[in-house]
C-alpha cells in the first residue's frame, strides 16, 4: 500500500513512518523539512521525503492537489488543526484516495463529567483547539456516512516521547518543576491534586494508526481515543516522579488564585487548561475495533522522555535520575 504521511517528521510521524516501512508499505513523508526527526531509524532510507509548506500551499490552493497527485492508497494527516483545512483536503482526495486518517485530540472532550470518558459520553469541547478538533472529527464522520471519502479519526492524549518536554505534573511545561522534584523542594499545587491527565507515548499512537490503516472497514467513519492504559492524577504524578530521584514529593496545596499569583502566566494558563479538563479516557473502543495495545504506562513514557532530555543536556536537575 502506498501511504502519504503529512507531518511525517513530527512527534507521531517519527515513529509511524518506520512502522509502516517495516510493515511493507511504500511511504511518502510530507513535511516542511525544517526540523530533524525525533529519533533515527534505518527505515527512513526507504522513504520518499517531500518538502512542502502546508500553510503556504493551502493559501495558494495547491496543497490538496499536491497530496492527491501522489496517488496514495491512504493518507495520514497528523497536522490538521482547522475545519477549513480538513474540508479542503477531503475535497481534493475524494475519489482519488481510499482512506484518510486524521489525528485529533482528546481535547475534543470538554471538562470531564463521567469517568472514564468515552467516545460517546464526552462533554462538549471548550477552547479554540478542542472545538476545532471536535468539528473536524464530526465533518469527517459525516463525509463517510454520506458515502464519500472513507475517513477515520484517532484522538491521542498528551503525547510523550524522546526529544521533547512532556506535560509535567502540574499540567504545564515548566522545567523548574523537575528541578524542585529532584532537589526535594516543596511543590506548590493548586487545589487537592486530584485532577487527572492522560498521556500517551508517541509510538503507541503510531501503533494505533498502523492498526487502523490495516483494517479500513473496521474503522470507516469511526473516531477512536488512543491513550495510555491508565491516567495520572497530579498528586500521583508528583509522587512517582519524585521517586525517580530518590525523593519524596513535598506538596503544598494552595488556591488557584495563589498559584496564579506565584506562577508565570504561561505556565499557570497551561495548568488550568490541562487540569480543568481532568481527563481519564477509555481505550475500550480502540481495543475492540483495532486491537490497540499500548506498550507504555504514562509514567514509563514520561521517564523515557526525561532520561533523553537529561542525557542530551536539555533539562537541568539537582540530582540524577536513579537507575531502574
KEKOL-621780 format. One record per residue: residue in three letters; x negated, y negated, z negated of N, C-alpha, C, O in turn. Coordinates in steps of 0.2 Angstrom, whole numbers. Example, Ala and Ser with C-alpha at 12.3 -4.5 7.8 and 13.67 -1.06 7.14 Angstrom:
residues 2
 code  n_px  n_py  n_pz ca_px ca_py ca_pz  c_px  c_py  c_pz  o_px  o_py  o_pz
  Ala   -66    28   -39   -62    22   -39   -66    16   -39   -71    17   -42
  Ser   -64    11   -35   -68     5   -36   -64     0   -39   -67    -6   -40
END
This chain:
residues 324
 code  n_px  n_py  n_pz ca_px ca_py ca_pz  c_px  c_py  c_pz  o_px  o_py  o_pz
  Unk    -4     6     0     0     0     0    -4    -6     0    -9    -7    -4
  Unk    -3   -11     4    -6   -17     4    -3   -22    -1     3   -23     0
  Unk    -7   -25    -6    -4   -29   -11    -7   -35   -11   -14   -36   -11
  Unk    -4   -41   -11    -6   -48   -12    -5   -49   -20     0   -48   -23
  Unk   -11   -52   -23   -10   -54   -30   -12   -61   -30   -17   -64   -29
  Unk    -7   -65   -31    -8   -73   -32   -10   -74   -39    -6   -73   -44
  Unk   -16   -78   -39   -19   -79   -46   -23   -73   -48   -23   -71   -54
  Unk   -26   -70   -43   -30   -63   -44   -36   -64   -49   -38   -59   -51
  Unk   -39   -70   -50   -44   -70   -54   -43   -73   -61   -47   -74   -65
  Unk   -36   -74   -63   -34   -76   -69   -34   -71   -74   -37   -65   -74
  Unk   -31   -72   -80   -31   -68   -86   -28   -61   -84   -32   -56   -85
  Unk   -23   -60   -81   -20   -54   -79   -23   -51   -73   -25   -45   -73
  Unk   -24   -55   -68   -27   -53   -62   -34   -50   -62   -35   -45   -59
  Unk   -38   -52   -67   -44   -49   -68   -44   -42   -70   -48   -38   -68
  Unk   -39   -40   -73   -38   -33   -75   -33   -29   -70   -35   -23   -68
  Unk   -29   -33   -67   -24   -29   -62   -27   -28   -56   -26   -22   -53
  Unk   -31   -32   -53   -34   -31   -46   -38   -24   -46   -37   -20   -42
  Unk   -43   -23   -51   -47   -17   -51   -42   -11   -52   -44    -6   -49
  Unk   -37   -12   -56   -32    -6   -57   -29    -4   -50   -29     2   -49
  Unk   -27    -9   -46   -24    -7   -40   -29    -4   -35   -27     0   -31
  Unk   -35    -7   -35   -40    -4   -31   -41     3   -32   -41     8   -28
  Unk   -42     5   -39   -43    12   -41   -37    16   -40   -38    22   -39
  Unk   -31    13   -39   -25    17   -38   -25    18   -30   -20    22   -28
  Unk   -29    16   -26   -29    17   -19   -26    12   -15   -25    13    -9
  Unk   -24     6   -18   -21     1   -14   -26    -4   -10   -32    -4   -13
  Unk   -24    -7    -5   -28   -12    -2   -26   -19    -5   -20   -20    -5
  Unk   -30   -22    -8   -29   -28   -12   -31   -34    -9   -37   -35    -7
  Unk   -27   -39    -8   -29   -46    -6   -28   -51   -12   -22   -51   -14
  Unk   -33   -54   -15   -33   -58   -20   -33   -66   -18   -37   -68   -14
  Unk   -27   -69   -20   -27   -77   -18   -28   -81   -24   -25   -80   -30
  Unk   -33   -85   -24   -34   -90   -30   -37   -96   -27   -39   -97   -21
  Unk   -38  -101   -31   -41  -107   -29   -49  -107   -29   -52  -111   -26
  Unk   -52  -101   -32   -59  -100   -31   -63  -105   -35   -69  -105   -34
  Unk   -60  -108   -40   -64  -112   -44   -67  -109   -51   -71  -112   -53
  Unk   -64  -104   -53   -66  -101   -59   -68   -94   -58   -65   -90   -54
  Unk   -73   -92   -62   -75   -84   -61   -70   -80   -65   -66   -82   -69
  Unk   -70   -74   -63   -66   -69   -66   -68   -68   -73   -74   -69   -75
  Unk   -63   -66   -77   -65   -65   -85   -69   -59   -86   -72   -58   -92
  Unk   -69   -54   -82   -73   -48   -83   -75   -45   -76   -72   -46   -71
  Unk   -81   -42   -76   -84   -40   -69   -81   -32   -69   -80   -29   -74
  Unk   -81   -30   -62   -79   -23   -61   -81   -22   -54   -80   -26   -49
  Unk   -84   -16   -53   -87   -15   -46   -81   -14   -41   -82   -15   -35
  Unk   -75   -13   -43   -69   -13   -39   -68   -19   -35   -65   -19   -29
  Unk   -70   -25   -37   -69   -31   -34   -73   -31   -27   -72   -35   -22
  Unk   -78   -27   -26   -82   -26   -20   -77   -24   -14   -79   -25    -8
  Unk   -71   -21   -16   -67   -18   -11   -61   -23   -10   -56   -21    -6
  Unk   -61   -29   -13   -55   -34   -12   -57   -39    -7   -62   -42    -7
  Unk   -52   -41    -4   -52   -46     1   -50   -53    -3   -44   -53    -6
  Unk   -54   -57    -4   -53   -63    -8   -52   -69    -4   -56   -71     1
  Unk   -46   -72    -5   -44   -78     0   -43   -84    -5   -40   -84   -10
  Unk   -47   -90    -3   -46   -96    -7   -40  -100    -4   -40  -102     2
  Unk   -36  -102    -9   -30  -106    -7   -28  -110   -13   -27  -107   -18
  Unk   -26  -116   -12   -24  -121   -17   -16  -121   -16   -13  -124   -12
  Unk   -13  -117   -21    -6  -117   -21    -2  -123   -21     2  -125   -17
  Unk    -4  -128   -25    -1  -134   -26    -1  -138   -19     4  -141   -17
  Unk    -7  -138   -17    -8  -142   -10    -4  -139    -5    -1  -143    -1
  Unk    -5  -133    -4    -1  -129     2     6  -129     1    10  -129     6
  Unk     9  -129    -6    16  -130    -7    18  -137    -4    24  -137    -2
  Unk    14  -142    -6    16  -148    -4    16  -149     4    21  -153     6
  Unk    12  -146     7    12  -147    15    16  -141    18    17  -141    24
  Unk    20  -137    14    24  -132    16    21  -126    19    25  -122    23
  Unk    15  -124    18    12  -118    21    10  -113    17     8  -107    19
  Unk    11  -113    10     9  -108     5    13  -102     7    10   -96     8
  Unk    20  -102     7    23   -96     8    22   -92    14    21   -86    15
  Unk    20   -96    20    19   -93    26    12   -90    26    11   -84    28
  Unk     7   -93    22     0   -90    21     1   -83    18    -2   -78    19
  Unk     5   -83    12     6   -76     9    10   -71    14     7   -66    14
  Unk    15   -73    17    19   -69    21    14   -66    27    15   -60    29
  Unk    10   -70    30     6   -68    35     1   -63    34    -2   -60    38
  Unk     0   -61    27    -5   -56    25    -1   -49    27    -4   -44    28
  Unk     5   -49    28    10   -44    29     9   -38    24     7   -32    26
  Unk     9   -40    18     9   -35    12    15   -31    11    21   -34    13
  Unk    14   -26     8    20   -22     6    23   -24     0    29   -24    -2
  Unk    19   -27    -4    21   -30   -11    17   -36   -12    11   -37   -11
  Unk    20   -41   -16    17   -47   -18    17   -48   -26    23   -47   -28
  Unk    12   -49   -29    12   -50   -36    11   -57   -38     5   -60   -36
  Unk    15   -61   -40    14   -68   -41    13   -70   -49    18   -69   -53
  Unk     7   -71   -51     5   -72   -58     5   -79   -60     4   -81   -66
  Unk     6   -84   -55     5   -91   -57    11   -96   -54    10  -101   -51
  Unk    17   -93   -55    23   -97   -53    26  -100   -59    28   -96   -63
  Unk    27  -107   -59    30  -110   -65    36  -114   -64    38  -117   -69
  Unk    38  -115   -58    45  -119   -57    49  -115   -53    47  -111   -48
  Unk    56  -116   -54    61  -113   -49    60  -114   -42    61  -110   -38
  Unk    58  -121   -41    57  -123   -34    52  -119   -30    52  -117   -25
  Unk    46  -118   -34    41  -114   -31    43  -107   -30    41  -104   -25
  Unk    46  -104   -35    49   -97   -34    53   -96   -28    53   -92   -24
  Unk    58  -101   -27    63  -101   -22    60  -101   -15    61   -98   -10
  Unk    54  -106   -14    51  -107    -8    47  -100    -6    47   -98     0
  Unk    44   -97   -11    41   -91    -9    46   -85    -7    44   -81    -3
  Unk    51   -85   -11    56   -80    -9    59   -81    -2    59   -76     2
  Unk    60   -87     0    62   -89     7    57   -86    12    59   -84    17
  Unk    51   -87    10    45   -86    15    44   -78    16    42   -76    21
  Unk    46   -74    10    44   -67    10    50   -63    12    49   -57    14
  Unk    56   -66    12    62   -62    13    62   -59    20    61   -62    25
  Unk    62   -52    21    62   -49    27    55   -47    29    54   -44    35
  Unk    50   -50    26    43   -48    28    39   -45    22    33   -42    24
  Unk    41   -44    16    38   -41    11    43   -36     7    49   -38     7
  Unk    41   -30     5    45   -26     2    47   -27    -5    52   -24    -8
  Unk    43   -30    -9    44   -31   -16    40   -37   -19    34   -38   -17
  Unk    43   -41   -22    40   -47   -25    40   -46   -33    46   -45   -36
  Unk    34   -46   -36    34   -46   -43    32   -52   -46    27   -55   -44
  Unk    35   -55   -51    34   -61   -54    32   -61   -61    35   -56   -65
  Unk    27   -65   -63    25   -65   -70    29   -70   -74    28   -76   -73
  Unk    33   -68   -79    37   -73   -83    34   -74   -89    28   -75   -90
  Unk    38   -74   -95    35   -76  -101    41   -74  -106    47   -75  -105
  Unk    39   -71  -112    44   -70  -117    47   -77  -120    52   -77  -124
  Unk    44   -82  -118    47   -89  -120    53   -90  -116    56   -95  -117
  Unk    55   -86  -111    62   -86  -108    67   -85  -113    73   -86  -112
  Unk    65   -82  -119    69   -81  -125    68   -87  -130    63   -90  -131
  Unk    74   -90  -132    73   -95  -137    71   -93  -144    70   -87  -145
  Unk    72   -97  -149    70   -95  -156    75   -89  -158    81   -89  -157
  Unk    71   -84  -161    75   -78  -162    81   -78  -167    81   -82  -172
  Unk    86   -75  -165    92   -74  -169    93   -67  -171    96   -66  -177
  Unk    91   -62  -167    91   -55  -169    85   -52  -167    82   -53  -162
  Unk    82   -47  -172    76   -44  -171    77   -36  -170    81   -34  -174
  Unk    73   -33  -166    69   -36  -161    73   -39  -155    79   -37  -154
  Unk    70   -44  -152    73   -47  -146    72   -42  -140    67   -39  -139
  Unk    78   -42  -137    78   -38  -131    80   -42  -125    81   -48  -125
  Unk    79   -39  -119    81   -42  -113    88   -45  -113    90   -49  -109
  Unk    93   -41  -117   100   -43  -117   102   -47  -122   107   -51  -122
  Unk    98   -48  -128   101   -52  -134    97   -58  -135    98   -61  -140
  Unk    92   -60  -131    88   -66  -132    92   -72  -132    97   -73  -129
  Unk    90   -77  -137    93   -83  -137    92   -87  -131    86   -86  -128
  Unk    96   -92  -129    94   -97  -124    87  -100  -125    86  -102  -130
  Unk    84  -101  -119    77  -104  -120    77  -111  -122    82  -115  -121
  Unk    72  -113  -125    71  -120  -127    64  -123  -124    60  -119  -123
  Unk    64  -129  -122    57  -132  -120    57  -131  -112    59  -126  -109
  Unk    53  -135  -109    52  -135  -102    50  -129   -99    52  -126   -94
  Unk    45  -126  -102    41  -120   -99    46  -114  -100    47  -110   -95
  Unk    49  -113  -106    54  -107  -107    60  -108  -102    62  -103   -99
  Unk    63  -114  -102    69  -115   -97    67  -113   -90    71  -110   -87
  Unk    61  -115   -88    59  -114   -81    58  -106   -80    60  -104   -75
  Unk    55  -103   -84    54   -96   -83    60   -92   -83    61   -87   -80
  Unk    65   -94   -88    72   -91   -88    75   -92   -81    78   -87   -78
  Unk    75   -98   -78    78  -100   -72    75   -96   -66    79   -93   -62
  Unk    69   -95   -66    65   -91   -61    68   -84   -61    69   -81   -56
  Unk    68   -81   -67    70   -74   -68    77   -73   -65    79   -68   -62
  Unk    81   -78   -67    88   -77   -65    89   -78   -58    93   -74   -54
  Unk    85   -82   -55    85   -83   -47    83   -77   -44    86   -75   -39
  Unk    78   -74   -46    75   -68   -43    80   -62   -44    81   -58   -39
  Unk    83   -61   -50    88   -56   -50    94   -57   -46    96   -52   -43
  Unk    96   -63   -45   102   -65   -41   100   -63   -33   104   -61   -30
  Unk    94   -65   -31    91   -63   -25    92   -56   -23    94   -54   -18
  Unk    90   -52   -28    90   -44   -26    97   -42   -27    99   -38   -23
  Unk   101   -44   -31   108   -42   -32   112   -44   -26   117   -40   -24
  Unk   110   -49   -22   114   -51   -16   112   -47   -10   114   -49    -5
  Unk   107   -43   -11   105   -39    -5    99   -42    -2    97   -40     4
  Unk    96   -47    -5    90   -50    -2    83   -46    -4    83   -40    -4
  Unk    78   -50    -5    72   -48    -6    72   -44   -13    75   -46   -18
  Unk    69   -38   -13    68   -34   -19    63   -38   -24    57   -39   -22
  Unk    65   -39   -30    61   -43   -35    61   -39   -42    66   -36   -43
  Unk    56   -41   -45    55   -38   -52    51   -44   -56    47   -47   -54
  Unk    54   -45   -62    50   -50   -67    48   -46   -73    52   -43   -76
  Unk    42   -47   -75    39   -45   -81    37   -51   -85    34   -56   -83
  Unk    39   -50   -92    38   -56   -96    33   -54  -102    35   -51  -107
  Unk    27   -56  -101    22   -54  -106    23   -59  -112    25   -65  -112
  Unk    20   -57  -118    19   -61  -124    13   -65  -123    11   -67  -118
  Unk    10   -67  -129     4   -71  -129    -2   -67  -127    -4   -63  -131
  Unk    -5   -69  -121   -10   -64  -118   -16   -65  -121   -19   -71  -122
  Unk   -20   -60  -123   -26   -59  -126   -31   -55  -122   -29   -51  -119
  Unk   -37   -57  -122   -42   -53  -119   -49   -56  -119   -49   -62  -121
  Unk   -54   -53  -117   -61   -56  -117   -61   -62  -112   -59   -61  -107
  Unk   -64   -67  -115   -66   -73  -110   -62   -79  -112   -63   -84  -109
  Unk   -57   -79  -116   -53   -85  -118   -51   -84  -126   -51   -79  -128
  Unk   -49   -90  -128   -47   -90  -135   -40   -87  -136   -36   -89  -132
  Unk   -39   -83  -141   -32   -81  -142   -28   -86  -146   -31   -90  -150
  Unk   -21   -85  -146   -17   -89  -150   -19   -87  -157   -18   -81  -159
  Unk   -21   -91  -162   -23   -89  -168   -18   -88  -173   -12   -89  -172
  Unk   -19   -87  -180   -15   -85  -185   -10   -91  -186    -4   -89  -189
  Unk   -11   -97  -185    -7  -102  -186    -3  -104  -180     1  -109  -180
  Unk    -3  -100  -174     1  -101  -168    -2  -107  -164     1  -110  -160
  Unk    -9  -108  -165   -12  -113  -161   -19  -111  -158   -21  -105  -160
  Unk   -23  -115  -155   -29  -114  -153   -35  -117  -157   -40  -118  -154
  Unk   -34  -119  -163   -39  -122  -167   -44  -118  -169   -43  -113  -172
  Unk   -50  -119  -166   -56  -114  -168   -58  -114  -175   -61  -110  -178
  Unk   -56  -120  -178   -58  -121  -185   -55  -116  -190   -57  -114  -195
  Unk   -49  -113  -188   -46  -108  -192   -50  -102  -193   -51   -99  -198
  Unk   -54  -100  -188   -58   -94  -188   -64   -96  -193   -67   -91  -196
  Unk   -67  -102  -192   -72  -104  -197   -70  -103  -204   -73  -100  -208
  Unk   -64  -106  -206   -62  -106  -213   -60   -99  -215   -62   -97  -221
  Unk   -58   -94  -210   -56   -87  -212   -63   -84  -214   -63   -80  -219
  Unk   -68   -85  -210   -74   -82  -210   -78   -84  -217   -82   -80  -220
  Unk   -77   -90  -219   -80   -93  -224   -76   -92  -231   -79   -93  -236
  Unk   -70   -89  -230   -66   -88  -236   -63   -94  -239   -61   -95  -245
  Unk   -63  -100  -235   -60  -106  -237   -52  -106  -236   -49  -101  -233
  Unk   -49  -110  -240   -41  -110  -240   -39  -112  -233   -42  -116  -229
  Unk   -33  -109  -231   -30  -110  -225   -23  -113  -227   -19  -110  -230
  Unk   -21  -119  -224   -15  -122  -225   -10  -119  -220   -11  -120  -214
  Unk    -5  -116  -223     1  -113  -219     7  -117  -220    10  -117  -225
  Unk    10  -119  -214    17  -122  -215    22  -116  -217    23  -111  -213
  Unk    26  -117  -222    31  -113  -224    29  -107  -227    24  -107  -230
  Unk    33  -101  -226    31   -95  -230    26   -90  -226    23   -86  -229
  Unk    25   -92  -220    20   -87  -216    24   -81  -214    20   -76  -212
  Unk    30   -81  -214    34   -75  -212    36   -75  -205    38   -70  -202
  Unk    35   -81  -201    36   -81  -194    31   -77  -190    26   -75  -192
  Unk    34   -74  -184    30   -69  -181    28   -72  -174    31   -77  -171
  Unk    23   -69  -171    20   -70  -165    19   -63  -161    17   -58  -165
  Unk    20   -63  -155    20   -56  -151    14   -57  -146    16   -59  -140
  Unk     9   -54  -147     3   -54  -142     3   -48  -138     7   -44  -139
  Unk    -1   -48  -133    -2   -43  -128    -9   -43  -125   -10   -49  -123
  Unk   -12   -38  -124   -18   -38  -121   -17   -38  -113   -12   -36  -110
  Unk   -21   -42  -110   -21   -43  -103   -21   -37   -99   -17   -36   -94
  Unk   -24   -32  -101   -25   -26   -97   -18   -22   -98   -16   -18   -94
  Unk   -15   -23  -104    -8   -19  -105    -3   -23  -100     1   -19   -97
  Unk    -3   -29   -99     1   -32   -94    -1   -30   -87     4   -29   -83
  Unk    -7   -29   -86    -9   -27   -79    -6   -20   -78    -4   -18   -73
  Unk    -7   -16   -83    -4    -9   -83     4    -9   -81     6    -5   -77
  Unk     7   -14   -84    14   -14   -83    16   -16   -75    20   -13   -72
  Unk    12   -21   -73    13   -22   -66    11   -17   -61    14   -15   -56
  Unk     6   -13   -63     4    -7   -59    10    -2   -59    11     1   -54
  Unk    12    -1   -65    18     4   -65    24     2   -61    27     6   -58
  Unk    26    -5   -62    31    -7   -58    31    -7   -51    35    -5   -47
  Unk    24    -8   -48    23    -8   -41    24     0   -39    26     1   -33
  Unk    22     4   -43    23    11   -41    30    14   -41    31    20   -38
  Unk    35    11   -43    42    13   -44    46     7   -42    50     5   -47
  Unk    46     5   -36    51    -1   -35    58     0   -36    61    -4   -38
  Unk    60     6   -34    68     7   -35    70     7   -43    75     5   -44
  Unk    65     9   -47    67     9   -54    67     2   -57    71     1   -62
  Unk    64    -3   -54    64   -10   -57    67   -15   -52    66   -21   -53
  Unk    70   -13   -47    73   -18   -42    78   -22   -46    83   -20   -48
  Unk    77   -29   -46    81   -33   -49    81   -34   -56    85   -37   -59
  Unk    76   -30   -59    76   -30   -66    71   -35   -69    66   -38   -65
  Unk    72   -37   -75    66   -40   -79    65   -37   -85    69   -35   -89
  Unk    58   -36   -87    56   -32   -92    51   -36   -97    47   -40   -94
  Unk    52   -36  -103    47   -39  -108    42   -34  -109    43   -28  -110
  Unk    35   -36  -109    29   -32  -110    25   -35  -115    22   -41  -114
  Unk    25   -32  -121    21   -35  -126    17   -29  -130    18   -23  -127
  Unk    13   -30  -135    10   -25  -139    16   -21  -143    21   -23  -143
  Unk    14   -15  -145    19   -11  -149    21   -14  -155    27   -13  -157
  Unk    18   -19  -158    20   -22  -164    18   -30  -163    15   -32  -159
  Unk    21   -34  -168    20   -41  -168    17   -42  -175    17   -38  -180
  Unk    14   -48  -176    11   -50  -182    14   -56  -185    16   -61  -181
  Unk    15   -56  -192    18   -62  -195    11   -67  -196     6   -64  -196
  Unk    13   -73  -198     7   -77  -199     3   -75  -205    -3   -74  -205
  Unk     7   -73  -210     3   -70  -216    -1   -64  -215    -6   -63  -217
  Unk     2   -59  -211    -1   -53  -209    -7   -54  -205   -12   -51  -206
  Unk    -6   -59  -200   -12   -60  -196   -18   -63  -199   -23   -61  -198
  Unk   -16   -68  -204   -22   -71  -208   -25   -65  -212   -31   -65  -213
  Unk   -21   -61  -215   -25   -56  -220   -29   -51  -216   -34   -49  -218
  Unk   -26   -49  -210   -30   -44  -206   -36   -48  -203   -42   -45  -203
  Unk   -36   -54  -201   -41   -57  -198   -47   -59  -203   -53   -58  -202
  Unk   -45   -61  -209   -50   -62  -214   -54   -55  -216   -60   -56  -217
  Unk   -50   -50  -216   -54   -43  -217   -59   -42  -212   -64   -38  -213
  Unk   -59   -45  -206   -64   -44  -201   -71   -47  -203   -76   -45  -201
  Unk   -70   -52  -208   -76   -55  -210   -78   -53  -217   -82   -56  -220
  Unk   -75   -48  -220   -76   -45  -227   -73   -50  -232   -75   -51  -237
  Unk   -68   -54  -230   -65   -59  -234   -57   -57  -236   -54   -53  -233
  Unk   -55   -61  -241   -48   -61  -242   -45   -68  -239   -48   -73  -240
  Unk   -39   -68  -237   -36   -74  -234   -33   -78  -240   -30   -76  -244
  Unk   -36   -84  -240   -34   -89  -246   -29   -94  -243   -30   -99  -240
  Unk   -22   -92  -244   -17   -95  -241   -14  -100  -245   -12   -99  -251
  Unk   -13  -107  -243   -10  -112  -247    -3  -114  -243    -4  -117  -237
  Unk     2  -112  -245     9  -114  -242    11  -121  -243    11  -123  -249
  Unk    12  -124  -238    14  -131  -238    20  -133  -233    22  -128  -230
  Unk    23  -139  -234    29  -140  -230    26  -142  -223    20  -143  -222
  Unk    31  -142  -218    29  -143  -211    27  -151  -211    22  -153  -207
  Unk    30  -155  -215    28  -162  -215    21  -163  -217    17  -167  -214
  Unk    19  -159  -222    12  -160  -224     7  -157  -219     2  -160  -218
  Unk     9  -151  -216     5  -148  -211     4  -153  -206    -2  -153  -203
  Unk     9  -156  -203     8  -161  -198     4  -167  -200     0  -169  -196
  Unk     4  -169  -206     0  -174  -208    -7  -173  -209   -11  -177  -208
  Unk    -9  -166  -209   -16  -164  -210   -19  -161  -204   -25  -159  -204
  Unk   -15  -160  -199   -17  -156  -193   -17  -160  -187   -12  -164  -186
  Unk   -22  -160  -183   -22  -164  -177   -15  -162  -173   -13  -157  -173
  Unk   -12  -167  -170    -6  -167  -167    -6  -161  -162    -1  -157  -161
  Unk   -11  -160  -158   -11  -155  -153   -10  -148  -156    -6  -144  -153
  Unk   -13  -147  -161   -13  -140  -165    -6  -140  -168    -3  -134  -169
  Unk    -4  -145  -172     2  -145  -175     8  -143  -171    12  -139  -172
  Unk     8  -147  -165    13  -146  -160    13  -138  -157    19  -135  -157
  Unk     7  -136  -156     7  -129  -154     9  -124  -159    13  -119  -157
  Unk     8  -125  -165    10  -121  -171    18  -121  -171    21  -116  -171
  Unk    21  -127  -170    28  -127  -170    31  -123  -165    36  -119  -165
  Unk    28  -124  -159    31  -121  -153    31  -113  -153    36  -110  -152
  Unk    25  -111  -156    25  -103  -157    29  -101  -163    33   -96  -162
  Unk    28  -104  -169    31  -101  -175    39  -102  -175    42   -98  -178
  Unk    41  -108  -172    48  -109  -172    52  -104  -168    58  -102  -170
  Unk    49  -101  -163    52   -95  -160    52   -89  -163    57   -85  -163
  Unk    47   -87  -167    46   -82  -171    48   -75  -168    53   -72  -170
  Unk    45   -74  -162    47   -68  -158    44   -61  -160    38   -61  -162
  Unk    49   -57  -161    47   -49  -161    51   -46  -156    57   -46  -156
  Unk    47   -44  -150    51   -42  -144    50   -34  -143    45   -31  -144
  Unk    56   -32  -141    56   -24  -139    53   -23  -133    54   -27  -128
  Unk    50   -17  -132    47   -14  -126    51    -8  -124    49    -4  -120
  Unk    57    -7  -127    60    -1  -125    62     0  -118    62     5  -115
  Unk    65    -6  -115    67    -5  -108    61    -4  -104    61     0   -99
  Unk    55    -7  -105    49    -6  -101    47     2  -102    44     5   -97
  Unk    47     4  -108    45    11  -109    50    16  -105    48    21  -102
  Unk    56    14  -105    61    19  -102    61    18   -94    61    24   -91
  Unk    60    12   -91    60    12   -84    54    13   -80    53    16   -75
  Unk    48    12   -84    41    12   -80    36    16   -85    30    16   -83
  Unk    39    19   -90    34    22   -95    28    18   -97    23    20   -98
  Unk    30    12   -98    25     7  -101    22    10  -108    26    11  -112
  Unk    15    10  -108    12    12  -114     6     8  -116     1    10  -115
  Unk     7     2  -119     2    -2  -121    -3     1  -125    -2     5  -130
  Unk   -10     0  -124   -15     3  -127   -17    -1  -134   -20     2  -138
  Unk   -16    -7  -134   -18   -11  -139   -13   -14  -144    -8   -16  -142
  Unk   -14   -13  -150   -10   -16  -155   -13   -24  -155   -18   -25  -153
  Unk    -9   -29  -157   -10   -36  -157   -17   -37  -160   -21   -41  -157
  Unk   -18   -35  -166   -24   -36  -170   -30   -33  -166   -36   -36  -166
  Unk   -30   -28  -163   -35   -25  -159   -37   -29  -153   -43   -30  -152
  Unk   -32   -32  -150   -33   -36  -144   -37   -42  -146   -41   -45  -143
  Unk   -34   -45  -152   -37   -52  -154   -44   -51  -156   -49   -55  -155
  Unk   -46   -45  -160   -53   -44  -162   -57   -43  -156   -63   -45  -156
  Unk   -55   -40  -151   -59   -39  -145   -61   -46  -142   -67   -47  -140
  Unk   -56   -50  -142   -57   -57  -139   -62   -61  -143   -66   -64  -141
  Unk   -61   -60  -150   -66   -64  -155   -73   -61  -154   -77   -66  -154
  Unk   -74   -55  -153   -81   -52  -153   -84   -55  -146   -90   -57  -146
  Unk   -80   -55  -141   -83   -58  -135   -85   -66  -136   -90   -68  -134
  Unk   -80   -69  -139   -82   -76  -140   -88   -77  -144   -92   -82  -143
  Unk   -89   -74  -149   -95   -74  -154  -101   -72  -150  -106   -75  -150
  Unk  -100   -66  -146  -106   -64  -143  -109   -69  -137  -114   -69  -135
  Unk  -104   -73  -135  -106   -77  -129  -106   -84  -132  -106   -89  -128
  Unk  -107   -85  -138  -108   -92  -141  -103   -97  -140  -104  -103  -138
  Unk   -96   -94  -140   -91   -98  -138   -87  -100  -144   -81  -103  -144
  Unk   -89   -97  -150   -85   -98  -156   -90   -98  -162   -94   -94  -163
  Unk   -89  -104  -166   -93  -104  -172   -90  -101  -178   -84  -103  -180
  Unk   -93   -97  -182   -90   -94  -188   -96   -94  -193  -102   -95  -192
  Unk   -93   -94  -200   -98   -95  -206  -101   -88  -207  -107   -89  -210
  Unk   -98   -83  -206  -102   -76  -207  -100   -71  -202   -94   -72  -199
  Unk  -104   -66  -200  -102   -62  -194   -96   -58  -195   -94   -56  -201
  Unk   -94   -55  -189   -89   -50  -189   -92   -44  -192   -97   -42  -190
  Unk   -88   -40  -196   -90   -33  -198   -90   -28  -192   -86   -29  -188
  Unk   -95   -24  -192   -95   -18  -188   -89   -13  -190   -89   -11  -195
  Unk   -85   -12  -185   -80    -7  -187   -77    -3  -180   -73     1  -181
END
